[in-house]
Every structure is written in structure tokens, then in C-alpha cells.
Amino acid sequence: MKKDLIFAPILLVIGASLCLLKLTGMPVHIAISVLGVVVLMAYTVATKKEWKIPALEIIMRAFYGIALITGIIIMNVSGLVALATVHKISAILFLVLLVVLLLFKFLSNKKA
């Protein structure tokens, strides 16, 4: 749980800053997303044995991957509204699942 309290807030800040594309600009958006990949990989390695709901943990990470891949495609091909929508929805779902899983871990440890 201590590792979750270290990594999850960092990922939340990264996710929130990625939502500020109009303020940060594309180069900063790309740098933050790469930093997010590094933090997410470290978070996965550090907490894999502590996963309470492994399927949701995997799905959460898959949503980040989908957002990353669709973001790369959007940079190279413009005018794909459906792909931009998938990019935004998967990024939001990543953040929602991150919060849900963190709350679940926090509440389940509090009861024990």
C-alpha cells in the first residue's frame, strides 16, 4: 500500500497535466507522456504482487497504452476525429480506474 501512495499520486499529477495540452503545448505533452510510461512501468514492477484486482490493474495499464498509441497516430495523421475521441476516452478511463483502484486498496486495507 505504501508504494501505491507514492506512485499513484504521481500518476494522477501526470494524468492531470496531460489534460492541459492547450496550456502546455505538444512538446511538453509528449515529454510528460513519456515520463508517464516510465512511472507506470516502475509502478507495475513495484506493486505487481500487491494487486487486489489484477484484471482491472491490467485494463488500467492497457488504457494508458491505447492513449499513448492513438496519440502517436494522431500526431502523424491529422483529421481522424474518431481516433482523437478514442485517445481522450482511454486517457480518462485510465485516470478513473487509477482512482477507483487506489480507493479500493485504501478502503480494503482500512477494514483489515
C-alpha positions in Angstrom: 0.0 0.0 0.0 2.9 2.4 0.7 4.1 2.0 -2.9 0.6 2.9 -4.1 0.7 6.0 -2.1 3.9 7.0 -3.7 3.2 6.1 -7.4 -0.5 6.7 -7.7 -0.4 10.5 -6.8 2.5 10.9 -9.3 0.4 9.2 -12.0 -2.6 11.4 -11.1 -0.5 14.6 -11.5 0.9 13.3 -14.8 -2.6 12.4 -16.0 -3.9 15.8 -14.9 -1.1 17.6 -16.6 -1.7 15.6 -19.8 -5.2 17.0 -19.8 -3.7 20.6 -20.1 -2.5 20.2 -23.6 -3.7 23.7 -24.7 -1.7 25.2 -21.8 1.5 23.1 -22.1 1.8 22.6 -25.8 2.7 19.5 -27.8 6.4 19.1 -26.9 5.7 19.2 -23.1 2.7 16.9 -23.7 5.0 14.3 -25.3 7.6 14.6 -22.6 5.0 14.2 -19.9 3.5 11.1 -21.6 7.0 9.5 -21.8 7.5 10.3 -18.2 4.2 8.7 -17.5 5.3 5.5 -19.3 8.4 5.3 -17.1 6.5 5.9 -13.9 3.8 3.4 -14.9 6.4 0.8 -15.6 8.1 1.4 -12.3 4.7 1.3 -10.5 3.8 -2.0 -12.2 7.1 -3.6 -11.2 6.9 -2.3 -7.7 3.3 -3.3 -7.0 2.5 -6.3 -9.2 2.4 -8.8 -6.2 0.1 -6.5 -4.3 -2.7 -6.2 -7.0 -6.1 -6.7 -5.4 -8.0 -6.9 -8.7 -5.4 -8.0 -11.4 -7.9 -7.7 -14.3 -8.6 -4.1 -13.6 -4.9 -3.3 -13.0 -4.1 -4.7 -16.4 -7.0 -2.9 -18.1 -5.9 0.4 -16.5 -2.5 0.0 -17.9 -4.0 -1.0 -21.3 -5.9 2.2 -21.4 -2.7 4.2 -20.9 -1.2 2.2 -23.8 -4.2 2.8 -26.0 -4.0 6.5 -25.2 -0.3 6.5 -26.0 -0.6 4.6 -29.3 -3.6 6.7 -30.5 -1.7 9.9 -29.5 1.3 8.8 -31.7 -1.0 8.0 -34.6 -2.9 11.4 -34.2 0.5 13.2 -34.4 1.3 11.6 -37.7 -2.2 11.6 -39.3 -4.5 14.6 -38.8 -8.2 14.8 -39.2 -9.1 11.5 -37.5 -11.9 12.6 -35.2 -12.8 9.1 -34.1 -9.2 8.3 -33.2 -9.0 11.6 -31.2 -12.1 10.6 -29.3 -10.7 7.1 -28.5 -7.5 8.8 -27.3 -9.4 11.1 -24.9 -11.7 8.5 -23.7 -9.0 6.0 -23.0 -7.0 8.6 -21.1 -10.0 9.5 -19.0 -10.7 5.8 -18.3 -7.1 5.3 -17.2 -7.4 8.1 -14.7 -10.8 6.8 -13.4 -9.5 3.3 -13.0 -6.4 4.6 -11.2 -8.6 6.4 -8.7 -11.0 3.5 -8.3 -8.2 1.0 -7.7 -6.4 3.3 -5.3 -9.6 3.9 -3.3 -10.4 0.1 -3.3 -6.9 -0.7 -2.0 -7.1 2.1 0.6 -10.6 1.0 1.8 -9.7 -2.7 1.9 -6.6 -2.1 3.9 -8.5 0.1 6.4 -11.1 -2.7 7.1 -8.4 -5.2 7.8 
